[in-house]
Amino acid sequence: MDIKAFKMDGLGNDFVIIDQRIHDLNLSKDQIIKICDRSFIGCDQLILIKKNREIDAGLEFYNSDGSTSGACGNGTRCIADFLSKENNQKEITVWTSSGLLKSKILGNNLVETEIGIPKTNWEEIPLSRKLDTKDLGIEIIDKNNNKHIGGIAVNVGNPHIIFFVNDIESFDLKKVGPEIENYELFPEKCNVTLAKVLNKNLIKVKVWERGAGLTKACGTAACATAVAANIKSLVGKTTDIEFTLGKLTISIDEKNSIHMKGPVSNIKNIEIKL
C-alpha cells in the first residue's frame, strides 16, 4: 500500500500527516507504530486529517506507541498552517477529541492556537485519588541521588505533571519519565516535564511525552508548564517556554484560556510504502 503523506514539525516535535478527507485508510495499530518508528519513517505523532462539514477539519492524534492522544498543541499549529495554505484562510478551526481548537496564521511560519481553559481538579487530571494538584508530593531522584519532592498536575487536553527544579540537566529524564508516566496515581498515564524558571518571562524545560518518550518539544507541556508556574506566582500571564530548538510563547487571557504561539516548519511531501 502506497500512501501519500506529509511531514511537519514545531521546534523539532515532528509529525507524519495523512489526509483522510477523501479516502479513509483505516490503519491498524501495528501500521501506526511502524509509520512512527524512527527506523522506518519516524515521528513523535501521526496525525490523521478527517473531513468535517461544519469546520475546517477533524483531527486524530496517535502517539508513536500506537495509543491515541487527546490534544497535541504543536501538531494542531502545524495542521492549521497546512489547511491555511490550502484554503487561504487566516483563521482555522479543527475538531479534536479534547474539543474545538482555533488557530490564527500570523505569517512567517508563525501560528497561534487557543488551547482553552486548563483543568486543575484532581478528578479532571485524572488522578486515582483525591490529592492537592498544586503539590502531589511525588519524589524524583537526580543523577547525584538527590531527592526532589513535588509535582503540579494540569490537564490541557491531556494530563501533565510539572516539576520545578534547580537544574533540569541533573535528572535522567529517560529514567524518571517512564517511572512517572506509569505511576499508579495516573490512570491515563501522564506527560512529565522538568522545568527551570530562568526569569519572570522565561522557563526552560525538558519533556517526556506520554506514549512517545523523550521529545524535542511539546506544545501542551509548554501550556501546562506556564499554567503551573502562574499558579505558583513564578511568572506572569505571558511567558516563553524554551526547548532545545527554540521557544513557544504562552499567554493566559482574562478568561483563563491559554494561547500558544510559535513557529512551524515547511511542509514536506513523503510517500509511505506499507
FIZA-31660 format. One record per residue (C-alpha): residue number from 1; residue in one letter; z, x, y. Coordinates in steps of 0.05 Angstrom, whole numbers. Layout:
N
<pt><pos>NUM</pos><code>a</code><Z>Z</Z><X>X</X><Y>Y</Y></pt>
...
This chain:
274
<pt><pos>1</pos><code>m</code><Z>0</Z><X>0</X><Y>0</Y></pt>
<pt><pos>2</pos><code>d</code><Z>-22</Z><X>28</X><Y>68</Y></pt>
<pt><pos>3</pos><code>i</code><Z>20</Z><X>5</X><Y>127</Y></pt>
<pt><pos>4</pos><code>k</code><Z>1</Z><X>16</X><Y>199</Y></pt>
<pt><pos>5</pos><code>a</code><Z>65</Z><X>33</X><Y>236</Y></pt>
<pt><pos>6</pos><code>f</code><Z>93</Z><X>68</X><Y>298</Y></pt>
<pt><pos>7</pos><code>k</code><Z>147</Z><X>119</X><Y>314</Y></pt>
<pt><pos>8</pos><code>m</code><Z>190</Z><X>119</X><Y>377</Y></pt>
<pt><pos>9</pos><code>d</code><Z>257</Z><X>148</X><Y>397</Y></pt>
<pt><pos>10</pos><code>g</code><Z>310</Z><X>142</X><Y>450</Y></pt>
<pt><pos>11</pos><code>l</code><Z>343</Z><X>211</X><Y>462</Y></pt>
<pt><pos>12</pos><code>g</code><Z>325</Z><X>232</X><Y>391</Y></pt>
<pt><pos>13</pos><code>n</code><Z>353</Z><X>168</X><Y>360</Y></pt>
<pt><pos>14</pos><code>d</code><Z>288</Z><X>153</X><Y>322</Y></pt>
<pt><pos>15</pos><code>f</code><Z>255</Z><X>92</X><Y>294</Y></pt>
<pt><pos>16</pos><code>v</code><Z>197</Z><X>72</X><Y>249</Y></pt>
<pt><pos>17</pos><code>i</code><Z>169</Z><X>7</X><Y>276</Y></pt>
<pt><pos>18</pos><code>i</code><Z>128</Z><X>-42</X><Y>233</Y></pt>
<pt><pos>19</pos><code>d</code><Z>96</Z><X>-101</X><Y>268</Y></pt>
<pt><pos>20</pos><code>q</code><Z>102</Z><X>-162</X><Y>222</Y></pt>
<pt><pos>21</pos><code>r</code><Z>79</Z><X>-215</X><Y>271</Y></pt>
<pt><pos>22</pos><code>i</code><Z>12</Z><X>-226</X><Y>237</Y></pt>
<pt><pos>23</pos><code>h</code><Z>28</Z><X>-206</X><Y>165</Y></pt>
<pt><pos>24</pos><code>d</code><Z>97</Z><X>-206</X><Y>134</Y></pt>
<pt><pos>25</pos><code>l</code><Z>102</Z><X>-148</X><Y>84</Y></pt>
<pt><pos>26</pos><code>n</code><Z>168</Z><X>-168</X><Y>52</Y></pt>
<pt><pos>27</pos><code>l</code><Z>192</Z><X>-97</X><Y>40</Y></pt>
<pt><pos>28</pos><code>s</code><Z>244</Z><X>-84</X><Y>-14</Y></pt>
<pt><pos>29</pos><code>k</code><Z>309</Z><X>-46</X><Y>-1</Y></pt>
<pt><pos>30</pos><code>d</code><Z>282</Z><X>14</X><Y>-41</Y></pt>
<pt><pos>31</pos><code>q</code><Z>219</Z><X>15</X><Y>2</Y></pt>
<pt><pos>32</pos><code>i</code><Z>261</Z><X>13</X><Y>66</Y></pt>
<pt><pos>33</pos><code>i</code><Z>304</Z><X>71</X><Y>41</Y></pt>
<pt><pos>34</pos><code>k</code><Z>241</Z><X>110</X><Y>23</Y></pt>
<pt><pos>35</pos><code>i</code><Z>210</Z><X>100</X><Y>93</Y></pt>
<pt><pos>36</pos><code>c</code><Z>275</Z><X>123</X><Y>127</Y></pt>
<pt><pos>37</pos><code>d</code><Z>282</Z><X>184</X><Y>82</Y></pt>
<pt><pos>38</pos><code>r</code><Z>270</Z><X>248</X><Y>121</Y></pt>
<pt><pos>39</pos><code>s</code><Z>232</Z><X>279</X><Y>63</Y></pt>
<pt><pos>40</pos><code>f</code><Z>181</Z><X>221</X><Y>69</Y></pt>
<pt><pos>41</pos><code>i</code><Z>171</Z><X>191</X><Y>139</Y></pt>
<pt><pos>42</pos><code>g</code><Z>243</Z><X>193</X><Y>164</Y></pt>
<pt><pos>43</pos><code>c</code><Z>282</Z><X>155</X><Y>217</Y></pt>
<pt><pos>44</pos><code>d</code><Z>352</Z><X>131</X><Y>236</Y></pt>
<pt><pos>45</pos><code>q</code><Z>330</Z><X>59</X><Y>232</Y></pt>
<pt><pos>46</pos><code>l</code><Z>270</Z><X>18</X><Y>210</Y></pt>
<pt><pos>47</pos><code>i</code><Z>252</Z><X>-38</X><Y>259</Y></pt>
<pt><pos>48</pos><code>l</code><Z>211</Z><X>-99</X><Y>239</Y></pt>
<pt><pos>49</pos><code>i</code><Z>179</Z><X>-139</X><Y>295</Y></pt>
<pt><pos>50</pos><code>k</code><Z>175</Z><X>-213</X><Y>278</Y></pt>
<pt><pos>51</pos><code>k</code><Z>137</Z><X>-269</X><Y>311</Y></pt>
<pt><pos>52</pos><code>n</code><Z>178</Z><X>-315</X><Y>356</Y></pt>
<pt><pos>53</pos><code>r</code><Z>144</Z><X>-373</X><Y>392</Y></pt>
<pt><pos>54</pos><code>e</code><Z>197</Z><X>-381</X><Y>446</Y></pt>
<pt><pos>55</pos><code>i</code><Z>207</Z><X>-308</X><Y>467</Y></pt>
<pt><pos>56</pos><code>d</code><Z>170</Z><X>-242</X><Y>463</Y></pt>
<pt><pos>57</pos><code>a</code><Z>191</Z><X>-225</X><Y>391</Y></pt>
<pt><pos>58</pos><code>g</code><Z>246</Z><X>-226</X><Y>339</Y></pt>
<pt><pos>59</pos><code>l</code><Z>274</Z><X>-160</X><Y>313</Y></pt>
<pt><pos>60</pos><code>e</code><Z>305</Z><X>-139</X><Y>247</Y></pt>
<pt><pos>61</pos><code>f</code><Z>341</Z><X>-72</X><Y>242</Y></pt>
<pt><pos>62</pos><code>y</code><Z>351</Z><X>-33</X><Y>177</Y></pt>
<pt><pos>63</pos><code>n</code><Z>394</Z><X>29</X><Y>170</Y></pt>
<pt><pos>64</pos><code>s</code><Z>370</Z><X>89</X><Y>130</Y></pt>
<pt><pos>65</pos><code>d</code><Z>413</Z><X>67</X><Y>71</Y></pt>
<pt><pos>66</pos><code>g</code><Z>375</Z><X>1</X><Y>69</Y></pt>
<pt><pos>67</pos><code>s</code><Z>432</Z><X>-41</X><Y>99</Y></pt>
<pt><pos>68</pos><code>t</code><Z>419</Z><X>-87</X><Y>158</Y></pt>
<pt><pos>69</pos><code>s</code><Z>445</Z><X>-73</X><Y>228</Y></pt>
<pt><pos>70</pos><code>g</code><Z>463</Z><X>-129</X><Y>277</Y></pt>
<pt><pos>71</pos><code>a</code><Z>444</Z><X>-92</X><Y>340</Y></pt>
<pt><pos>72</pos><code>c</code><Z>410</Z><X>-28</X><Y>360</Y></pt>
<pt><pos>73</pos><code>g</code><Z>411</Z><X>-11</X><Y>434</Y></pt>
<pt><pos>74</pos><code>n</code><Z>361</Z><X>47</X><Y>434</Y></pt>
<pt><pos>75</pos><code>g</code><Z>316</Z><X>10</X><Y>385</Y></pt>
<pt><pos>76</pos><code>t</code><Z>315</Z><X>-52</X><Y>429</Y></pt>
<pt><pos>77</pos><code>r</code><Z>297</Z><X>-9</X><Y>490</Y></pt>
<pt><pos>78</pos><code>c</code><Z>240</Z><X>23</X><Y>451</Y></pt>
<pt><pos>79</pos><code>i</code><Z>213</Z><X>-44</X><Y>428</Y></pt>
<pt><pos>80</pos><code>a</code><Z>218</Z><X>-72</X><Y>499</Y></pt>
<pt><pos>81</pos><code>d</code><Z>174</Z><X>-15</X><Y>522</Y></pt>
<pt><pos>82</pos><code>f</code><Z>126</Z><X>-25</X><Y>463</Y></pt>
<pt><pos>83</pos><code>l</code><Z>119</Z><X>-100</X><Y>478</Y></pt>
<pt><pos>84</pos><code>s</code><Z>113</Z><X>-88</X><Y>553</Y></pt>
<pt><pos>85</pos><code>k</code><Z>53</Z><X>-43</X><Y>542</Y></pt>
<pt><pos>86</pos><code>e</code><Z>22</Z><X>-99</X><Y>500</Y></pt>
<pt><pos>87</pos><code>n</code><Z>34</Z><X>-158</X><Y>547</Y></pt>
<pt><pos>88</pos><code>n</code><Z>41</Z><X>-122</X><Y>614</Y></pt>
<pt><pos>89</pos><code>q</code><Z>108</Z><X>-157</X><Y>629</Y></pt>
<pt><pos>90</pos><code>k</code><Z>165</Z><X>-120</X><Y>663</Y></pt>
<pt><pos>91</pos><code>e</code><Z>219</Z><X>-164</X><Y>631</Y></pt>
<pt><pos>92</pos><code>i</code><Z>223</Z><X>-171</X><Y>555</Y></pt>
<pt><pos>93</pos><code>t</code><Z>268</Z><X>-217</X><Y>514</Y></pt>
<pt><pos>94</pos><code>v</code><Z>278</Z><X>-207</X><Y>440</Y></pt>
<pt><pos>95</pos><code>w</code><Z>318</Z><X>-243</X><Y>386</Y></pt>
<pt><pos>96</pos><code>t</code><Z>367</Z><X>-202</X><Y>344</Y></pt>
<pt><pos>97</pos><code>s</code><Z>420</Z><X>-227</X><Y>294</Y></pt>
<pt><pos>98</pos><code>s</code><Z>471</Z><X>-209</X><Y>349</Y></pt>
<pt><pos>99</pos><code>g</code><Z>437</Z><X>-255</X><Y>400</Y></pt>
<pt><pos>100</pos><code>l</code><Z>382</Z><X>-252</X><Y>452</Y></pt>
<pt><pos>101</pos><code>l</code><Z>373</Z><X>-185</X><Y>487</Y></pt>
<pt><pos>102</pos><code>k</code><Z>338</Z><X>-179</X><Y>554</Y></pt>
<pt><pos>103</pos><code>s</code><Z>306</Z><X>-114</X><Y>578</Y></pt>
<pt><pos>104</pos><code>k</code><Z>276</Z><X>-91</X><Y>644</Y></pt>
<pt><pos>105</pos><code>i</code><Z>219</Z><X>-39</X><Y>645</Y></pt>
<pt><pos>106</pos><code>l</code><Z>235</Z><X>7</X><Y>703</Y></pt>
<pt><pos>107</pos><code>g</code><Z>175</Z><X>54</X><Y>697</Y></pt>
<pt><pos>108</pos><code>n</code><Z>171</Z><X>129</X><Y>679</Y></pt>
<pt><pos>109</pos><code>n</code><Z>192</Z><X>111</X><Y>607</Y></pt>
<pt><pos>110</pos><code>l</code><Z>259</Z><X>83</X><Y>633</Y></pt>
<pt><pos>111</pos><code>v</code><Z>284</Z><X>18</X><Y>603</Y></pt>
<pt><pos>112</pos><code>e</code><Z>348</Z><X>-21</X><Y>617</Y></pt>
<pt><pos>113</pos><code>t</code><Z>375</Z><X>-70</X><Y>565</Y></pt>
<pt><pos>114</pos><code>e</code><Z>432</Z><X>-120</X><Y>575</Y></pt>
<pt><pos>115</pos><code>i</code><Z>474</Z><X>-115</X><Y>512</Y></pt>
<pt><pos>116</pos><code>g</code><Z>522</Z><X>-171</X><Y>531</Y></pt>
<pt><pos>117</pos><code>i</code><Z>597</Z><X>-182</X><Y>533</Y></pt>
<pt><pos>118</pos><code>p</code><Z>637</Z><X>-136</X><Y>487</Y></pt>
<pt><pos>119</pos><code>k</code><Z>686</Z><X>-164</X><Y>436</Y></pt>
<pt><pos>120</pos><code>t</code><Z>755</Z><X>-132</X><Y>430</Y></pt>
<pt><pos>121</pos><code>n</code><Z>797</Z><X>-183</X><Y>390</Y></pt>
<pt><pos>122</pos><code>w</code><Z>816</Z><X>-157</X><Y>320</Y></pt>
<pt><pos>123</pos><code>e</code><Z>780</Z><X>-213</X><Y>283</Y></pt>
<pt><pos>124</pos><code>e</code><Z>717</Z><X>-203</X><Y>325</Y></pt>
<pt><pos>125</pos><code>i</code><Z>711</Z><X>-128</X><Y>307</Y></pt>
<pt><pos>126</pos><code>p</code><Z>725</Z><X>-148</X><Y>250</Y></pt>
<pt><pos>127</pos><code>l</code><Z>789</Z><X>-115</X><Y>224</Y></pt>
<pt><pos>128</pos><code>s</code><Z>820</Z><X>-132</X><Y>157</Y></pt>
<pt><pos>129</pos><code>r</code><Z>887</Z><X>-146</X><Y>190</Y></pt>
<pt><pos>130</pos><code>k</code><Z>916</Z><X>-161</X><Y>259</Y></pt>
<pt><pos>131</pos><code>l</code><Z>925</Z><X>-97</X><Y>300</Y></pt>
<pt><pos>132</pos><code>d</code><Z>923</Z><X>-75</X><Y>372</Y></pt>
<pt><pos>133</pos><code>t</code><Z>849</Z><X>-56</X><Y>380</Y></pt>
<pt><pos>134</pos><code>k</code><Z>867</Z><X>-12</X><Y>440</Y></pt>
<pt><pos>135</pos><code>d</code><Z>903</Z><X>36</X><Y>393</Y></pt>
<pt><pos>136</pos><code>l</code><Z>891</Z><X>29</X><Y>318</Y></pt>
<pt><pos>137</pos><code>g</code><Z>937</Z><X>88</X><Y>302</Y></pt>
<pt><pos>138</pos><code>i</code><Z>886</Z><X>120</X><Y>255</Y></pt>
<pt><pos>139</pos><code>e</code><Z>895</Z><X>193</X><Y>240</Y></pt>
<pt><pos>140</pos><code>i</code><Z>837</Z><X>242</X><Y>242</Y></pt>
<pt><pos>141</pos><code>i</code><Z>845</Z><X>317</X><Y>229</Y></pt>
<pt><pos>142</pos><code>d</code><Z>805</Z><X>372</X><Y>263</Y></pt>
<pt><pos>143</pos><code>k</code><Z>778</Z><X>437</X><Y>233</Y></pt>
<pt><pos>144</pos><code>n</code><Z>843</Z><X>473</X><Y>250</Y></pt>
<pt><pos>145</pos><code>n</code><Z>885</Z><X>420</X><Y>214</Y></pt>
<pt><pos>146</pos><code>n</code><Z>910</Z><X>390</X><Y>280</Y></pt>
<pt><pos>147</pos><code>k</code><Z>923</Z><X>315</X><Y>276</Y></pt>
<pt><pos>148</pos><code>h</code><Z>897</Z><X>265</X><Y>327</Y></pt>
<pt><pos>149</pos><code>i</code><Z>922</Z><X>193</X><Y>323</Y></pt>
<pt><pos>150</pos><code>g</code><Z>888</Z><X>135</X><Y>359</Y></pt>
<pt><pos>151</pos><code>g</code><Z>822</Z><X>98</X><Y>358</Y></pt>
<pt><pos>152</pos><code>i</code><Z>798</Z><X>40</X><Y>401</Y></pt>
<pt><pos>153</pos><code>a</code><Z>757</Z><X>-15</X><Y>368</Y></pt>
<pt><pos>154</pos><code>v</code><Z>700</Z><X>-50</X><Y>404</Y></pt>
<pt><pos>155</pos><code>n</code><Z>644</Z><X>-95</X><Y>378</Y></pt>
<pt><pos>156</pos><code>v</code><Z>579</Z><X>-94</X><Y>417</Y></pt>
<pt><pos>157</pos><code>g</code><Z>535</Z><X>-127</X><Y>364</Y></pt>
<pt><pos>158</pos><code>n</code><Z>565</Z><X>-82</X><Y>311</Y></pt>
<pt><pos>159</pos><code>p</code><Z>634</Z><X>-52</X><Y>300</Y></pt>
<pt><pos>160</pos><code>h</code><Z>653</Z><X>14</X><Y>334</Y></pt>
<pt><pos>161</pos><code>i</code><Z>715</Z><X>58</X><Y>336</Y></pt>
<pt><pos>162</pos><code>i</code><Z>722</Z><X>109</X><Y>391</Y></pt>
<pt><pos>163</pos><code>f</code><Z>769</Z><X>169</X><Y>390</Y></pt>
<pt><pos>164</pos><code>f</code><Z>781</Z><X>204</X><Y>457</Y></pt>
<pt><pos>165</pos><code>v</code><Z>794</Z><X>277</X><Y>440</Y></pt>
<pt><pos>166</pos><code>n</code><Z>801</Z><X>343</X><Y>478</Y></pt>
<pt><pos>167</pos><code>d</code><Z>744</Z><X>377</X><Y>441</Y></pt>
<pt><pos>168</pos><code>i</code><Z>691</Z><X>338</X><Y>402</Y></pt>
<pt><pos>169</pos><code>e</code><Z>665</Z><X>402</X><Y>370</Y></pt>
<pt><pos>170</pos><code>s</code><Z>732</Z><X>417</X><Y>337</Y></pt>
<pt><pos>171</pos><code>f</code><Z>721</Z><X>360</X><Y>288</Y></pt>
<pt><pos>172</pos><code>d</code><Z>674</Z><X>360</X><Y>229</Y></pt>
<pt><pos>173</pos><code>l</code><Z>641</Z><X>292</X><Y>240</Y></pt>
<pt><pos>174</pos><code>k</code><Z>604</Z><X>297</X><Y>174</Y></pt>
<pt><pos>175</pos><code>k</code><Z>672</Z><X>293</X><Y>141</Y></pt>
<pt><pos>176</pos><code>v</code><Z>711</Z><X>248</X><Y>190</Y></pt>
<pt><pos>177</pos><code>g</code><Z>652</Z><X>200</X><Y>200</Y></pt>
<pt><pos>178</pos><code>p</code><Z>644</Z><X>173</X><Y>129</Y></pt>
<pt><pos>179</pos><code>e</code><Z>720</Z><X>171</X><Y>118</Y></pt>
<pt><pos>180</pos><code>i</code><Z>730</Z><X>125</X><Y>179</Y></pt>
<pt><pos>181</pos><code>e</code><Z>665</Z><X>86</X><Y>168</Y></pt>
<pt><pos>182</pos><code>n</code><Z>691</Z><X>66</X><Y>99</Y></pt>
<pt><pos>183</pos><code>y</code><Z>765</Z><X>59</X><Y>119</Y></pt>
<pt><pos>184</pos><code>e</code><Z>799</Z><X>-2</X><Y>89</Y></pt>
<pt><pos>185</pos><code>l</code><Z>812</Z><X>-31</X><Y>159</Y></pt>
<pt><pos>186</pos><code>f</code><Z>737</Z><X>-44</X><Y>170</Y></pt>
<pt><pos>187</pos><code>p</code><Z>709</Z><X>-96</X><Y>120</Y></pt>
<pt><pos>188</pos><code>e</code><Z>640</Z><X>-89</X><Y>151</Y></pt>
<pt><pos>189</pos><code>k</code><Z>647</Z><X>-13</X><Y>159</Y></pt>
<pt><pos>190</pos><code>c</code><Z>641</Z><X>17</X><Y>229</Y></pt>
<pt><pos>191</pos><code>n</code><Z>606</Z><X>66</X><Y>274</Y></pt>
<pt><pos>192</pos><code>v</code><Z>650</Z><X>126</X><Y>292</Y></pt>
<pt><pos>193</pos><code>t</code><Z>648</Z><X>161</X><Y>360</Y></pt>
<pt><pos>194</pos><code>l</code><Z>684</Z><X>223</X><Y>383</Y></pt>
<pt><pos>195</pos><code>a</code><Z>687</Z><X>224</X><Y>459</Y></pt>
<pt><pos>196</pos><code>k</code><Z>710</Z><X>272</X><Y>513</Y></pt>
<pt><pos>197</pos><code>v</code><Z>717</Z><X>248</X><Y>585</Y></pt>
<pt><pos>198</pos><code>l</code><Z>688</Z><X>303</X><Y>630</Y></pt>
<pt><pos>199</pos><code>n</code><Z>699</Z><X>265</X><Y>695</Y></pt>
<pt><pos>200</pos><code>k</code><Z>702</Z><X>194</X><Y>723</Y></pt>
<pt><pos>201</pos><code>n</code><Z>626</Z><X>187</X><Y>714</Y></pt>
<pt><pos>202</pos><code>l</code><Z>611</Z><X>227</X><Y>651</Y></pt>
<pt><pos>203</pos><code>i</code><Z>632</Z><X>224</X><Y>578</Y></pt>
<pt><pos>204</pos><code>k</code><Z>606</Z><X>270</X><Y>524</Y></pt>
<pt><pos>205</pos><code>v</code><Z>600</Z><X>240</X><Y>453</Y></pt>
<pt><pos>206</pos><code>k</code><Z>582</Z><X>253</X><Y>381</Y></pt>
<pt><pos>207</pos><code>v</code><Z>567</Z><X>194</X><Y>336</Y></pt>
<pt><pos>208</pos><code>w</code><Z>569</Z><X>178</X><Y>262</Y></pt>
<pt><pos>209</pos><code>e</code><Z>528</Z><X>115</X><Y>253</Y></pt>
<pt><pos>210</pos><code>r</code><Z>546</Z><X>63</X><Y>201</Y></pt>
<pt><pos>211</pos><code>g</code><Z>493</Z><X>64</X><Y>147</Y></pt>
<pt><pos>212</pos><code>a</code><Z>454</Z><X>121</X><Y>179</Y></pt>
<pt><pos>213</pos><code>g</code><Z>502</Z><X>180</X><Y>186</Y></pt>
<pt><pos>214</pos><code>l</code><Z>502</Z><X>234</X><Y>239</Y></pt>
<pt><pos>215</pos><code>t</code><Z>454</Z><X>214</X><Y>295</Y></pt>
<pt><pos>216</pos><code>k</code><Z>427</Z><X>248</X><Y>358</Y></pt>
<pt><pos>217</pos><code>a</code><Z>442</Z><X>186</X><Y>399</Y></pt>
<pt><pos>218</pos><code>c</code><Z>466</Z><X>114</X><Y>391</Y></pt>
<pt><pos>219</pos><code>g</code><Z>458</Z><X>62</X><Y>445</Y></pt>
<pt><pos>220</pos><code>t</code><Z>512</Z><X>13</X><Y>422</Y></pt>
<pt><pos>221</pos><code>a</code><Z>560</Z><X>72</X><Y>412</Y></pt>
<pt><pos>222</pos><code>a</code><Z>547</Z><X>91</X><Y>485</Y></pt>
<pt><pos>223</pos><code>c</code><Z>563</Z><X>20</X><Y>506</Y></pt>
<pt><pos>224</pos><code>a</code><Z>626</Z><X>16</X><Y>463</Y></pt>
<pt><pos>225</pos><code>t</code><Z>650</Z><X>84</X><Y>490</Y></pt>
<pt><pos>226</pos><code>a</code><Z>641</Z><X>62</X><Y>562</Y></pt>
<pt><pos>227</pos><code>v</code><Z>679</Z><X>-3</X><Y>548</Y></pt>
<pt><pos>228</pos><code>a</code><Z>735</Z><X>35</X><Y>513</Y></pt>
<pt><pos>229</pos><code>a</code><Z>740</Z><X>85</X><Y>570</Y></pt>
<pt><pos>230</pos><code>n</code><Z>741</Z><X>28</X><Y>620</Y></pt>
<pt><pos>231</pos><code>i</code><Z>798</Z><X>-6</X><Y>582</Y></pt>
<pt><pos>232</pos><code>k</code><Z>838</Z><X>58</X><Y>586</Y></pt>
<pt><pos>233</pos><code>s</code><Z>820</Z><X>67</X><Y>660</Y></pt>
<pt><pos>234</pos><code>l</code><Z>788</Z><X>134</X><Y>645</Y></pt>
<pt><pos>235</pos><code>v</code><Z>723</Z><X>115</X><Y>681</Y></pt>
<pt><pos>236</pos><code>g</code><Z>697</Z><X>63</X><Y>730</Y></pt>
<pt><pos>237</pos><code>k</code><Z>647</Z><X>7</X><Y>717</Y></pt>
<pt><pos>238</pos><code>t</code><Z>588</Z><X>54</X><Y>713</Y></pt>
<pt><pos>239</pos><code>t</code><Z>587</Z><X>118</X><Y>672</Y></pt>
<pt><pos>240</pos><code>d</code><Z>538</Z><X>166</X><Y>639</Y></pt>
<pt><pos>241</pos><code>i</code><Z>545</Z><X>178</X><Y>565</Y></pt>
<pt><pos>242</pos><code>e</code><Z>518</Z><X>246</X><Y>545</Y></pt>
<pt><pos>243</pos><code>f</code><Z>485</Z><X>261</X><Y>478</Y></pt>
<pt><pos>244</pos><code>t</code><Z>453</Z><X>325</X><Y>454</Y></pt>
<pt><pos>245</pos><code>l</code><Z>385</Z><X>309</X><Y>484</Y></pt>
<pt><pos>246</pos><code>g</code><Z>405</Z><X>271</X><Y>547</Y></pt>
<pt><pos>247</pos><code>k</code><Z>444</Z><X>214</X><Y>578</Y></pt>
<pt><pos>248</pos><code>l</code><Z>448</Z><X>138</X><Y>578</Y></pt>
<pt><pos>249</pos><code>t</code><Z>476</Z><X>103</X><Y>639</Y></pt>
<pt><pos>250</pos><code>i</code><Z>523</Z><X>46</X><Y>620</Y></pt>
<pt><pos>251</pos><code>s</code><Z>546</Z><X>-4</X><Y>672</Y></pt>
<pt><pos>252</pos><code>i</code><Z>592</Z><X>-65</X><Y>665</Y></pt>
<pt><pos>253</pos><code>d</code><Z>575</Z><X>-122</X><Y>713</Y></pt>
<pt><pos>254</pos><code>e</code><Z>620</Z><X>-174</X><Y>746</Y></pt>
<pt><pos>255</pos><code>k</code><Z>612</Z><X>-219</X><Y>685</Y></pt>
<pt><pos>256</pos><code>n</code><Z>636</Z><X>-162</X><Y>640</Y></pt>
<pt><pos>257</pos><code>s</code><Z>566</Z><X>-157</X><Y>610</Y></pt>
<pt><pos>258</pos><code>i</code><Z>542</Z><X>-87</X><Y>590</Y></pt>
<pt><pos>259</pos><code>h</code><Z>476</Z><X>-57</X><Y>615</Y></pt>
<pt><pos>260</pos><code>m</code><Z>447</Z><X>5</X><Y>583</Y></pt>
<pt><pos>261</pos><code>k</code><Z>393</Z><X>47</X><Y>619</Y></pt>
<pt><pos>262</pos><code>g</code><Z>357</Z><X>107</X><Y>592</Y></pt>
<pt><pos>263</pos><code>p</code><Z>291</Z><X>140</X><Y>571</Y></pt>
<pt><pos>264</pos><code>v</code><Z>246</Z><X>121</X><Y>513</Y></pt>
<pt><pos>265</pos><code>s</code><Z>192</Z><X>164</X><Y>481</Y></pt>
<pt><pos>266</pos><code>n</code><Z>118</Z><X>152</X><Y>480</Y></pt>
<pt><pos>267</pos><code>i</code><Z>91</Z><X>110</X><Y>421</Y></pt>
<pt><pos>268</pos><code>k</code><Z>63</Z><X>149</X><Y>363</Y></pt>
<pt><pos>269</pos><code>n</code><Z>16</Z><X>115</X><Y>313</Y></pt>
<pt><pos>270</pos><code>i</code><Z>31</Z><X>131</X><Y>240</Y></pt>
<pt><pos>271</pos><code>e</code><Z>5</Z><X>110</X><Y>171</Y></pt>
<pt><pos>272</pos><code>i</code><Z>54</Z><X>97</X><Y>114</Y></pt>
<pt><pos>273</pos><code>k</code><Z>29</Z><X>101</X><Y>43</Y></pt>
<pt><pos>274</pos><code>l</code><Z>78</Z><X>65</X><Y>-3</Y></pt>
